[in-house]
Amino acid sequence: MNFAFYDLETTGISPAFDQPLQFAAILTDGEFREIERVNLRCRIAPHIIPSPWALAVTGVRPAQLTDPSLPTLFEFTQEISALIQRWSPAIWTGFNSIRFDEEMLRQAFYQNLQPDVFATQFNGNSHLDLLTALYATWHSQPDLLEWPVDDTGRVRFKLDMVAPLNGFTAHNAHDALGDVEATLHLAKLIAEGAPALWAELLSNSSKSQLQARLETFQPMALVERSRSGPPLVTYGCFCGYSKGNPNEAAFFDLDAAAPADLITADDAAIMAAITTSPKAIHTIAVNKAPALLAVPAPSPQQMQRAEAIANAPEFRTRVAHALAARFPKDPDAPEPPVEKQIFDGFYSHADKALLAEFQRSDWPRRQEIVATLGDTRLRQLGRRLIAFYAPELLSVQEHSQYAAWMRERWSAPDTPGTEWTTLEKARAALDQIRAKAEADLELLSEVEAYLKQFSGVAEWSSRPI
């Protein structure tokens, strides 16, 4: 199987409310021999205010955001979608990619009406995260790599620290292609230095293979990120799937509790085991290639407890119901923004066919297609795209509605529901960055001048027209 190593540089850290600005990727064969590489960039979408922090980190100048020689975000997603199709099947591999890059790319596809939002996981593709692989390596073969340590003695797993310490001297951090090359370098080191571990991680990139391993009820080690120290390791075994979500598996901590105590307990005790720290029952996203590793010599107690869970199907069913009941929907809650509705159901076959036509049509035809889509999410996003890229097709009323929406978005109050960068947040970030001694004052001046174009619009009356 080929590997597709990739990375994004973005306008900020919110997959739902920011966007990619750069997509770089290197396709290799299974032995990491390079086949092809790409380095794509695009303009910023009209409604997005970039985070000054993101620009300061990546060094992207405001002039690049609106460079007319670059494709629009809509055209950019078309390029990437075509590339994924051409490179398939492959194992799509990045650094912290499953938590961030993949979510950002998925949102870009969704908001630009690409038919295959999950393109990097379908059509024979799978995914792998090198940050997860580093956690697994630190746990099972710590001597394979050199590990950077900060001033507090804490081991750091940052790409721009681990890669140079392990022989990658050409790392251009905060550039997508530089990060791709560094990720590829680390993958080679792990695959060549720990082939059995690498094979195990690759098997976890397949959801079906991972489920088959879990369902043996053998004790396994789950290695996960920790916010305050080295990766956390939990020795446990499979304990069922969440009812209604087969991608979420329960994982019973075999060292934390005796399953016999919970098998006969009431539902409240099972819920507490799932939700109260320290948890006796953890969760695993089986579609996100976790670091789930075999335990060479499980203890007799671990084996005994795993066997008790394997022989308790009714208990696993109760766990499945408890997992599903953790986050009940509030029927009175306001509808979330359309960006947050990405997982509210798959598209119908009819809508998916219309989206495929939308991608290859001209804008007048696209406007007609949007009006016939059955999914309200897609109609809303489609109308937004028409306003962005073919405003001449809008009626007078639609122009007014679009202008009001943009004003409200840029001048929205700083509340928990405002997850995007507003003009107020951008100004505050500029002040914070200026206070740092190493700030690039020339770049900040350029960003400030760029933000003035939003000021003139955002300070209009936000009363809907």
C-alpha positions as CSV (number, residue, x, y, z in Angstrom):
1,M,0.0,0.0,0.0
2,N,1.3,3.5,-0.8
3,F,1.6,6.2,1.8
4,A,0.3,9.8,1.2
5,F,2.1,12.0,3.7
6,Y,0.4,15.4,4.0
7,D,0.1,18.6,6.0
8,L,-2.0,21.8,6.1
9,E,-1.2,25.4,7.0
10,T,-4.4,27.2,8.1
11,T,-5.9,30.5,9.1
12,G,-6.4,29.3,12.7
13,I,-7.1,26.3,14.8
14,S,-10.9,25.8,14.4
15,P,-11.7,23.2,11.7
16,A,-15.3,24.5,11.5
17,F,-14.5,28.2,11.2
18,D,-11.0,28.4,9.8
19,Q,-9.6,27.1,6.5
20,P,-6.5,25.6,4.9
21,L,-4.2,28.0,3.1
22,Q,-1.6,25.4,2.0
23,F,-1.8,21.7,1.3
24,A,1.5,19.8,0.8
25,A,1.8,16.0,0.2
26,I,4.3,13.4,-0.8
27,L,3.2,10.1,-2.2
28,T,5.5,7.1,-1.6
29,D,5.4,3.4,-2.1
30,G,5.3,1.0,0.9
31,E,9.1,1.3,1.2
32,F,8.9,5.1,1.4
33,R,10.3,5.7,-2.1
34,E,8.9,9.0,-3.4
35,I,6.5,8.8,-6.3
36,E,5.1,12.3,-6.5
37,R,4.9,15.5,-4.4
38,V,2.6,18.5,-4.5
39,N,2.5,21.9,-2.8
40,L,-0.7,23.8,-3.3
41,R,-1.9,27.2,-1.9
42,C,-5.1,29.2,-2.1
43,R,-6.7,32.5,-1.3
44,I,-8.7,33.2,1.8
45,A,-12.5,32.8,1.7
46,P,-14.4,36.2,1.8
47,H,-16.0,35.6,5.2
48,I,-12.9,34.5,7.2
49,I,-10.8,36.8,9.3
50,P,-7.5,35.0,9.8
51,S,-6.0,34.6,13.3
52,P,-3.0,36.9,13.6
53,W,-1.4,34.2,15.7
54,A,-1.6,31.8,12.8
55,L,-0.1,34.4,10.4
56,A,2.7,35.2,12.9
57,V,3.5,31.5,13.3
58,T,3.4,30.6,9.6
59,G,4.8,33.9,8.3
60,V,2.0,34.1,5.7
61,R,1.7,37.8,4.6
62,P,-1.7,39.4,4.1
63,A,-0.9,40.0,0.4
64,Q,-0.7,36.2,0.0
65,L,-4.2,35.8,1.4
66,T,-5.7,37.7,-1.6
67,D,-3.2,36.9,-4.3
68,P,-5.3,36.8,-7.5
69,S,-2.9,34.3,-9.0
70,L,-3.9,31.7,-6.4
71,P,-7.0,29.6,-6.7
72,T,-10.1,30.3,-4.5
73,L,-10.8,28.0,-1.6
74,F,-13.5,26.4,-3.7
75,E,-11.0,25.6,-6.5
76,F,-8.5,24.5,-4.0
77,T,-10.8,21.8,-2.6
78,Q,-11.5,20.7,-6.2
79,E,-7.7,20.2,-6.7
80,I,-7.2,18.3,-3.5
81,S,-10.3,16.1,-4.1
82,A,-9.0,15.2,-7.5
83,L,-5.6,14.4,-6.1
84,I,-7.0,12.1,-3.4
85,Q,-8.9,10.3,-6.0
86,R,-5.8,9.9,-8.2
87,W,-3.6,8.8,-5.4
88,S,-6.1,6.3,-3.9
89,P,-5.8,3.8,-2.4
90,A,-3.2,5.0,0.1
91,I,-2.6,5.4,3.8
92,W,-3.1,9.1,4.5
93,T,-0.5,10.0,7.1
94,G,0.3,13.2,8.9
95,F,1.5,14.6,12.2
96,N,-1.5,15.2,14.6
97,S,-3.4,14.8,11.3
98,I,-6.4,12.8,12.6
99,R,-7.2,15.3,15.3
100,F,-6.5,18.4,13.2
101,D,-5.6,18.3,9.5
102,E,-8.2,15.7,8.6
103,E,-10.9,17.6,10.4
104,M,-9.9,20.8,8.7
105,L,-9.9,19.1,5.3
106,R,-13.2,17.5,5.9
107,Q,-14.8,20.8,6.8
108,A,-13.3,22.4,3.7
109,F,-14.9,19.7,1.6
110,Y,-18.2,19.9,3.4
111,Q,-18.4,23.7,3.1
112,N,-17.4,23.7,-0.5
113,L,-20.0,21.0,-1.5
114,Q,-17.5,18.2,-2.3
115,P,-19.5,15.0,-2.6
116,D,-16.9,12.9,-0.7
117,V,-16.4,14.6,2.7
118,F,-14.6,11.4,3.9
119,A,-12.4,11.0,0.9
120,T,-9.2,10.1,2.8
121,Q,-11.0,7.2,4.5
122,F,-13.1,5.7,1.7
123,N,-12.3,4.2,-1.7
124,G,-9.7,1.9,-0.2
125,N,-8.0,4.6,1.8
126,S,-7.1,4.5,5.5
127,H,-5.3,6.9,7.8
128,L,-2.4,7.0,10.2
129,D,-1.1,9.6,12.6
130,L,2.6,9.9,13.3
131,L,2.0,11.7,16.6
132,T,0.2,8.6,17.8
133,A,3.0,6.5,16.5
134,L,5.5,8.5,18.5
135,Y,3.5,7.9,21.7
136,A,3.5,4.1,20.9
137,T,7.3,4.2,20.2
138,W,7.9,6.1,23.5
139,H,5.9,3.4,25.3
140,S,7.2,0.2,23.7
141,Q,10.7,1.1,22.3
142,P,11.8,4.3,24.0
143,D,15.5,3.7,23.0
144,L,14.7,3.9,19.3
145,L,14.5,7.7,19.2
146,E,16.0,10.6,21.0
147,W,13.4,12.5,22.9
148,P,13.5,16.3,23.4
149,V,13.1,17.5,27.0
150,D,12.0,21.0,28.0
151,D,13.3,23.1,30.9
152,T,10.9,21.4,33.3
153,G,12.2,17.9,32.4
154,R,9.1,17.1,30.4
155,V,9.4,15.0,27.2
156,R,8.1,17.0,24.3
157,F,6.5,15.4,21.2
158,K,6.5,18.4,18.9
159,L,7.5,17.7,15.3
160,D,9.9,20.6,15.0
161,M,11.7,19.3,18.1
162,V,11.7,15.5,17.6
163,A,12.6,15.4,13.9
164,P,15.8,17.6,14.2
165,L,17.0,15.7,17.2
166,N,16.7,12.5,15.2
167,G,18.7,13.5,12.2
168,F,16.3,15.6,10.1
169,T,18.3,18.8,9.6
170,A,16.3,20.5,6.8
171,H,13.1,21.1,8.7
172,N,11.3,24.3,7.7
173,A,8.8,24.3,10.5
174,H,5.4,25.9,10.0
175,D,5.6,25.2,6.3
176,A,3.4,22.4,5.1
177,L,5.9,20.8,2.8
178,G,8.7,21.0,5.5
179,D,6.4,19.3,8.0
180,V,5.6,16.6,5.5
181,E,9.3,15.8,4.9
182,A,9.9,15.7,8.6
183,T,6.9,13.4,9.2
184,L,8.2,11.1,6.4
185,H,11.6,11.0,8.0
186,L,10.2,9.9,11.4
187,A,8.0,7.3,9.7
188,K,11.1,5.7,8.1
189,L,12.9,5.6,11.5
190,I,10.1,3.9,13.2
191,A,9.3,1.4,10.4
192,E,13.0,0.4,10.0
193,G,13.9,0.4,13.7
194,A,10.7,-1.2,15.0
195,P,9.1,-3.2,12.1
196,A,6.8,-5.2,14.4
197,L,5.5,-2.0,16.1
198,W,5.0,-0.4,12.7
199,A,3.1,-3.3,11.4
200,E,0.9,-3.2,14.5
201,L,0.2,0.5,14.0
202,L,-0.6,-0.1,10.4
203,S,-3.1,-2.8,11.3
204,N,-4.8,-0.2,13.6
205,S,-5.3,2.1,10.6
206,S,-7.8,-0.5,9.3
207,K,-11.0,-0.2,11.3
208,S,-12.0,-3.8,10.6
209,Q,-8.6,-5.2,11.7
210,L,-8.7,-3.1,14.8
211,Q,-12.2,-4.3,15.7
212,A,-11.1,-7.9,15.1
213,R,-8.2,-7.5,17.5
214,L,-10.4,-5.9,20.1
215,E,-13.1,-8.6,19.9
216,T,-10.6,-11.2,21.0
217,F,-11.0,-9.8,24.5
218,Q,-7.2,-10.0,25.0
219,P,-5.6,-7.5,27.4
220,M,-4.1,-4.7,25.3
221,A,-2.2,-1.4,26.0
222,L,-3.9,1.8,25.0
223,V,-1.3,4.6,24.7
224,E,-2.9,8.1,24.6
225,R,-1.9,11.8,24.8
226,S,-1.5,13.4,28.2
227,R,-1.9,17.2,28.6
228,S,0.5,17.4,31.6
229,G,3.1,14.7,31.1
230,P,4.2,11.7,29.1
231,P,1.6,9.6,27.3
232,L,-0.9,7.7,29.4
233,V,-0.9,3.9,29.2
234,T,-4.1,2.0,30.1
235,Y,-4.0,-1.8,30.2
236,G,-7.5,-3.0,29.4
237,C,-9.8,-5.0,27.2
238,F,-12.8,-4.6,24.9
239,C,-16.1,-4.0,26.6
240,G,-18.6,-3.5,23.8
241,Y,-19.6,-0.7,21.4
242,S,-21.7,2.4,22.1
243,K,-25.3,1.8,21.1
244,G,-25.9,3.7,17.9
245,N,-22.2,4.5,17.3
246,P,-20.1,1.5,16.3
247,N,-17.1,3.7,15.9
248,E,-16.9,4.1,19.7
249,A,-15.7,1.1,21.7
250,A,-15.6,0.7,25.5
251,F,-12.2,-0.3,27.0
252,F,-12.2,-1.6,30.5
253,D,-9.2,-0.7,32.6
254,L,-8.1,-4.1,34.0
255,D,-5.9,-2.5,36.7
256,A,-8.5,0.0,37.9
257,A,-11.4,-2.1,38.9
258,A,-12.7,-5.7,39.2
259,P,-15.4,-6.2,36.5
260,A,-17.3,-8.5,38.9
261,D,-18.1,-5.4,41.0
262,L,-19.6,-3.6,38.0
263,I,-21.3,-6.6,36.4
264,T,-23.7,-6.8,39.3
265,A,-23.9,-3.1,39.9
266,D,-26.8,-0.7,39.0
267,D,-26.8,1.5,35.9
268,A,-25.7,4.6,37.9
269,A,-22.5,2.8,38.9
270,I,-21.7,1.9,35.3
271,M,-22.3,5.5,34.2
272,A,-19.9,6.6,37.0
273,A,-17.3,4.2,35.8
274,I,-17.5,5.8,32.4
275,T,-17.7,9.5,33.4
276,T,-15.9,9.9,36.8
277,S,-12.2,10.2,37.0
278,P,-10.3,8.0,37.4
279,K,-12.3,6.1,34.8
280,A,-12.7,2.4,35.0
281,I,-14.1,2.3,31.4
282,H,-12.5,4.4,28.7
283,T,-13.5,4.9,25.1
284,I,-11.7,4.2,21.9
285,A,-12.5,5.7,18.5
286,V,-11.9,2.7,16.3
287,N,-12.0,4.8,13.2
288,K,-9.1,7.0,14.3
289,A,-6.2,4.5,14.3
290,P,-5.5,4.6,18.0
291,A,-2.2,3.3,19.5
292,L,-3.6,0.0,20.7
293,L,-0.8,-2.5,21.3
294,A,-0.5,-6.1,22.3
295,V,0.6,-6.9,25.8
296,P,3.4,-9.6,25.6
297,A,2.9,-10.9,29.1
298,P,-0.4,-9.9,30.8
299,S,-0.7,-10.6,34.5
300,P,-2.9,-13.4,35.7
301,Q,-5.3,-10.8,37.2
302,Q,-5.6,-9.0,33.9
303,M,-6.3,-12.3,32.1
304,Q,-8.9,-13.3,34.7
305,R,-10.7,-9.9,34.5
306,A,-10.6,-9.9,30.7
307,E,-12.2,-13.4,30.7
308,A,-14.9,-12.2,33.0
309,I,-15.8,-9.4,30.6
310,A,-15.8,-11.8,27.6
311,N,-18.3,-14.0,29.4
312,A,-20.6,-11.1,30.4
313,P,-22.5,-10.1,27.2
314,E,-25.4,-8.5,29.2
315,F,-22.9,-6.3,31.0
316,R,-21.4,-5.2,27.7
317,T,-24.9,-4.3,26.5
318,R,-25.5,-2.2,29.6
319,V,-22.2,-0.4,29.0
320,A,-23.2,0.2,25.3
321,H,-26.4,1.9,26.5
322,A,-24.5,3.9,29.1
323,L,-22.1,5.2,26.5
324,A,-25.0,6.3,24.3
325,A,-26.8,8.0,27.2
326,R,-23.9,10.3,28.2
327,F,-24.8,13.2,26.0
328,P,-28.6,13.5,25.7
329,K,-29.9,16.0,23.1
330,D,-31.6,19.0,24.5
331,P,-34.8,19.5,22.3
332,D,-34.9,23.1,23.3
333,A,-31.3,23.9,22.4
334,P,-30.9,26.4,19.5
335,E,-29.8,24.9,16.1
336,P,-26.0,25.0,15.8
337,P,-24.3,26.9,13.0
338,V,-24.3,25.0,9.7
339,E,-20.6,24.3,10.1
340,K,-21.4,22.4,13.3
341,Q,-24.0,20.2,11.5
342,I,-21.4,18.4,9.4
343,F,-22.1,15.0,11.1
344,D,-25.9,15.4,11.1
345,G,-26.5,12.6,8.7
346,F,-25.1,11.3,5.4
347,Y,-26.2,12.8,2.0
348,S,-28.9,11.1,0.0
349,H,-27.9,9.5,-3.3
350,A,-29.8,12.2,-5.2
351,D,-28.0,15.0,-3.4
352,K,-24.7,13.3,-3.8
353,A,-25.2,13.1,-7.6
354,L,-26.2,16.8,-7.7
355,L,-23.1,17.7,-5.8
356,A,-20.9,15.9,-8.3
357,E,-22.7,17.9,-11.1
358,F,-22.3,21.1,-9.0
359,Q,-18.5,20.6,-9.0
360,R,-18.2,20.4,-12.8
361,S,-20.8,23.1,-13.7
362,D,-20.6,26.8,-14.3
363,W,-22.0,29.2,-11.6
364,P,-25.5,29.8,-13.2
365,R,-26.0,26.0,-13.3
366,R,-24.7,25.7,-9.8
367,Q,-27.3,28.2,-8.6
368,E,-30.0,26.1,-10.1
369,I,-28.6,22.9,-8.5
370,V,-28.5,24.5,-5.1
371,A,-32.2,25.3,-5.3
372,T,-33.0,21.6,-5.9
373,L,-30.8,20.1,-3.1
374,G,-32.9,18.2,-0.5
375,D,-30.5,18.7,2.4
376,T,-31.0,22.1,4.1
377,R,-27.4,22.2,5.1
378,L,-26.2,21.9,1.5
379,R,-28.7,24.5,0.3
380,Q,-27.4,27.0,2.9
381,L,-23.7,26.3,2.1
382,G,-24.5,26.4,-1.6
383,R,-26.1,29.9,-1.3
384,R,-23.1,31.0,0.5
385,L,-20.8,29.9,-2.3
386,I,-22.9,31.7,-4.9
387,A,-22.6,34.9,-2.8
388,F,-18.8,34.4,-2.5
389,Y,-17.9,33.6,-6.1
390,A,-20.8,34.7,-8.3
391,P,-22.4,37.7,-6.5
392,E,-23.8,39.0,-9.8
393,L,-26.3,36.1,-9.7
394,L,-27.8,37.4,-6.4
395,S,-31.1,39.4,-6.2
396,V,-31.1,42.7,-4.4
397,Q,-32.6,41.1,-1.4
398,E,-30.0,38.3,-1.4
399,H,-27.3,40.9,-1.6
400,S,-28.7,42.7,1.5
401,Q,-29.0,39.4,3.4
402,Y,-25.4,38.4,2.5
403,A,-24.1,41.8,3.6
404,A,-25.9,41.7,6.9
405,W,-24.6,38.1,7.6
406,M,-21.0,39.2,6.9
407,R,-21.4,42.2,9.2
408,E,-22.9,40.1,12.0
409,R,-20.2,37.5,11.7
410,W,-17.2,39.9,11.8
411,S,-18.7,42.0,14.7
412,A,-20.2,39.1,16.7
413,P,-19.8,39.4,20.5
414,D,-17.1,37.3,22.2
415,T,-19.2,34.5,23.7
416,P,-18.7,30.7,23.9
417,G,-20.7,30.3,20.7
418,T,-18.5,32.6,18.7
419,E,-15.8,30.2,17.8
420,W,-14.5,32.1,14.7
421,T,-12.0,35.0,14.6
422,T,-13.9,38.3,14.9
423,L,-12.5,41.7,14.3
424,E,-12.4,42.2,18.1
425,K,-10.5,39.0,18.7
426,A,-8.1,39.8,15.9
427,R,-7.3,43.2,17.4
428,A,-6.8,41.7,20.8
429,A,-4.4,39.1,19.3
430,L,-2.4,41.8,17.6
431,D,-1.9,43.5,21.0
432,Q,-0.8,40.2,22.6
433,I,1.6,39.4,19.8
434,R,3.1,43.0,19.9
435,A,3.9,42.4,23.6
436,K,6.2,39.6,22.8
437,A,9.8,40.6,22.3
438,E,10.3,38.4,19.2
439,A,7.3,39.8,17.3
440,D,7.7,40.6,13.6
441,L,6.6,44.2,13.7
442,E,6.6,44.6,9.9
443,L,4.2,41.6,9.6
444,L,2.0,42.9,12.4
445,S,1.7,46.3,10.6
446,E,0.7,44.5,7.4
447,V,-1.9,42.5,9.3
448,E,-3.3,45.6,11.0
449,A,-3.7,47.3,7.6
450,Y,-5.3,44.2,6.2
451,L,-7.9,44.2,9.1
452,K,-9.0,47.7,8.3
453,Q,-11.0,46.4,5.3
454,F,-13.1,44.5,7.8
455,S,-13.4,47.4,10.2
456,G,-15.3,49.6,7.7
457,V,-17.8,46.9,7.0
458,A,-18.2,45.5,10.6
459,E,-18.9,48.9,12.0
460,W,-22.0,49.4,9.8
461,S,-25.3,48.8,11.5
462,S,-25.8,45.1,11.9
463,R,-29.6,45.5,11.8
464,P,-30.9,42.9,9.2
465,I,-32.1,44.6,6.0
